[in-house]
């Protein structure tokens, strides 16, 4: 069951869902708009033949350059960046979320790969954003950018989220992928 505006307001009032800072104006019919924080992570420059090995910690640690507190967030044409939500959230163990790009931004040429917020997650949301447009796009910190759709699970999860991104604040850069045994 997807939570309505009525359900969301009541979940926030009762502190079942925590969103800080919270603004009632960001609550939509079936979700909540989240705003952009004031940081951006751009890819570093690499040689033409560079191939990223996502298992190599040195490769992964050199992938992005994090810029904090810029006046504007500029995404160059055909660039992929990481952004963060201004809002910190805490999810209960029986609600998960789907992160979507607000449609106006999609109409300007931006895409956001599918992102899931697991039940029990706490932190800000790191957003992977791709500019498909043939021009750069300027964003401003504080703008409404992502839309979170909240869905109640059929039962409480047995294992609430406890992964690498728990309690993140701001952009959390990717970690090297560990070999599964």
C-alpha positions as CSV (number, residue, x, y, z in Angstrom):
1,X,0.0,0.0,0.0
2,X,1.4,3.4,-1.0
3,X,1.1,6.0,1.7
4,X,-1.1,9.0,0.9
5,X,-0.5,12.6,2.0
6,X,-2.8,12.0,5.0
7,X,-0.9,8.8,5.9
8,X,2.5,10.6,5.6
9,X,1.5,13.6,7.7
10,X,0.2,11.3,10.5
11,X,3.4,9.1,10.3
12,X,5.5,12.2,10.6
13,X,3.4,13.7,13.5
14,X,3.7,10.4,15.4
15,X,7.4,10.2,14.6
16,X,7.0,6.8,12.8
17,X,8.8,8.5,9.9
18,X,11.3,11.1,10.7
19,X,12.3,13.8,8.2
20,X,14.5,16.7,9.3
21,X,14.2,19.5,8.3
22,X,10.5,18.9,7.5
23,X,8.3,21.3,5.5
24,X,4.6,20.5,5.1
25,X,4.7,22.2,1.7
26,X,6.9,19.3,0.4
27,X,4.1,16.7,1.0
28,X,2.5,15.7,-2.2
29,X,-0.6,13.5,-2.9
30,X,1.4,10.3,-2.6
31,X,4.9,11.2,-1.5
32,X,7.2,13.8,-0.3
33,X,9.6,16.1,-2.3
34,X,13.1,16.2,-1.0
35,X,15.4,19.1,-1.6
36,X,19.1,19.3,-2.7
37,X,21.9,19.8,-0.2
38,X,24.8,22.1,-1.1
39,X,27.4,19.6,-2.3
40,X,28.1,17.7,-5.5
41,X,30.5,15.0,-6.5
42,X,32.0,15.1,-10.1
43,X,34.0,12.4,-11.7
44,X,37.7,13.0,-11.8
45,X,39.4,13.2,-15.2
46,X,40.8,9.9,-16.5
47,X,42.9,9.0,-19.5
48,X,41.0,7.8,-22.6
49,X,41.7,4.2,-22.0
50,X,41.0,4.1,-18.3
51,X,38.8,1.2,-17.2
52,X,37.4,1.2,-13.7
53,X,37.7,-2.0,-11.7
54,X,34.9,-1.6,-9.1
55,X,36.7,-4.2,-6.8
56,X,39.9,-2.1,-6.8
57,X,39.8,0.3,-3.7
58,X,42.4,2.6,-5.3
59,X,40.3,3.0,-8.4
60,X,37.1,3.6,-6.5
61,X,38.6,6.1,-4.1
62,X,39.9,8.2,-7.0
63,X,36.6,8.2,-9.0
64,X,35.0,11.3,-7.6
65,X,35.9,14.8,-6.4
66,X,33.5,16.1,-3.7
67,X,32.7,19.8,-3.7
68,X,31.1,21.2,-0.6
69,X,29.1,24.4,-0.3
70,X,29.1,25.6,-4.0
71,X,26.7,28.4,-4.8
72,X,25.2,26.4,-7.7
73,X,25.3,22.8,-8.7
74,X,26.2,22.5,-12.4
75,X,25.9,19.2,-14.2
76,X,27.8,19.4,-17.5
77,X,26.2,17.9,-20.6
78,X,26.3,14.1,-20.6
79,X,27.8,14.1,-17.1
80,X,26.9,11.7,-14.2
81,X,27.2,13.2,-10.7
82,X,26.3,12.4,-7.1
83,X,24.1,14.8,-5.2
84,X,22.5,14.6,-1.7
85,X,19.2,15.4,-0.2
86,X,19.0,18.2,2.3
87,X,16.6,16.1,4.4
88,X,17.7,13.4,6.8
89,X,15.2,10.6,7.3
90,X,14.5,7.6,9.5
91,X,12.3,4.8,8.1
92,X,10.4,2.4,10.3
93,X,10.8,-1.3,9.9
94,X,7.6,-1.7,7.9
95,X,7.9,1.1,5.3
96,X,10.2,1.4,2.3
97,X,10.6,4.1,-0.3
98,X,11.1,4.6,-4.0
99,X,13.2,7.6,-5.0
100,X,12.0,9.3,-8.2
101,X,13.2,12.4,-10.0
102,X,10.6,15.2,-10.1
103,X,9.2,15.2,-13.6
104,X,10.2,18.8,-14.5
105,X,13.8,17.8,-14.1
106,X,13.3,14.7,-16.3
107,X,11.8,17.0,-19.0
108,X,15.0,19.1,-18.9
109,X,17.1,15.9,-19.7
110,X,18.1,14.6,-16.2
111,X,17.7,11.0,-15.2
112,X,17.9,9.3,-11.8
113,X,18.5,5.5,-11.8
114,X,16.0,3.5,-9.7
115,X,16.8,4.0,-6.0
116,X,15.2,2.1,-3.1
117,X,15.2,3.2,0.5
118,X,15.1,0.1,2.7
119,X,12.9,-0.3,5.8
120,X,15.0,0.8,8.8
121,X,17.2,3.2,6.8
122,X,18.5,6.3,8.5
123,X,20.4,9.1,6.8
124,X,20.3,11.5,3.9
125,X,19.9,10.1,0.4
126,X,22.7,10.1,-2.1
127,X,21.3,10.6,-5.6
128,X,23.0,9.4,-8.8
129,X,22.0,11.9,-11.5
130,X,22.8,11.8,-15.2
131,X,22.5,14.8,-17.5
132,X,21.4,13.4,-20.9
133,X,20.9,16.9,-22.3
134,X,23.2,18.5,-24.9
135,X,23.8,21.4,-22.5
136,X,24.8,21.9,-18.9
137,X,22.1,22.2,-16.3
138,X,22.3,24.5,-13.2
139,X,20.6,23.5,-10.0
140,X,20.5,25.4,-6.7
141,X,20.8,24.0,-3.2
142,X,17.4,23.9,-1.5
143,X,15.5,23.2,-4.7
144,X,12.9,20.4,-4.6
145,X,14.4,17.7,-6.8
146,X,13.5,14.2,-5.8
147,X,10.2,12.7,-4.9
148,X,10.0,9.8,-2.4
149,X,7.0,7.4,-2.6
150,X,6.5,5.5,0.7
151,X,5.1,2.0,0.7
152,X,4.1,-0.1,3.7
153,X,5.4,-3.6,3.6
154,X,3.0,-6.5,4.3
155,X,4.9,-7.2,7.6
156,X,7.8,-5.8,9.5
157,X,11.1,-6.7,8.0
158,X,13.2,-9.2,10.1
159,X,16.5,-7.5,9.2
160,X,16.2,-3.7,9.1
161,X,18.7,-1.9,6.9
162,X,22.2,-2.0,8.4
163,X,24.4,-1.6,5.3
164,X,27.3,0.8,4.4
165,X,25.1,3.8,4.0
166,X,23.3,3.7,7.3
167,X,23.4,7.1,9.1
168,X,25.1,8.8,6.1
169,X,25.1,12.6,6.1
170,X,25.7,14.2,2.8
171,X,27.1,12.5,-0.3
172,X,28.5,9.1,0.5
173,X,30.9,8.1,-2.2
174,X,30.8,4.5,-3.5
175,X,32.8,1.7,-1.8
176,X,34.7,-0.9,-3.6
177,X,32.7,-4.0,-4.4
178,X,33.8,-7.0,-2.3
179,X,34.0,-10.4,-3.9
180,X,31.2,-12.7,-2.7
181,X,32.4,-16.1,-1.6
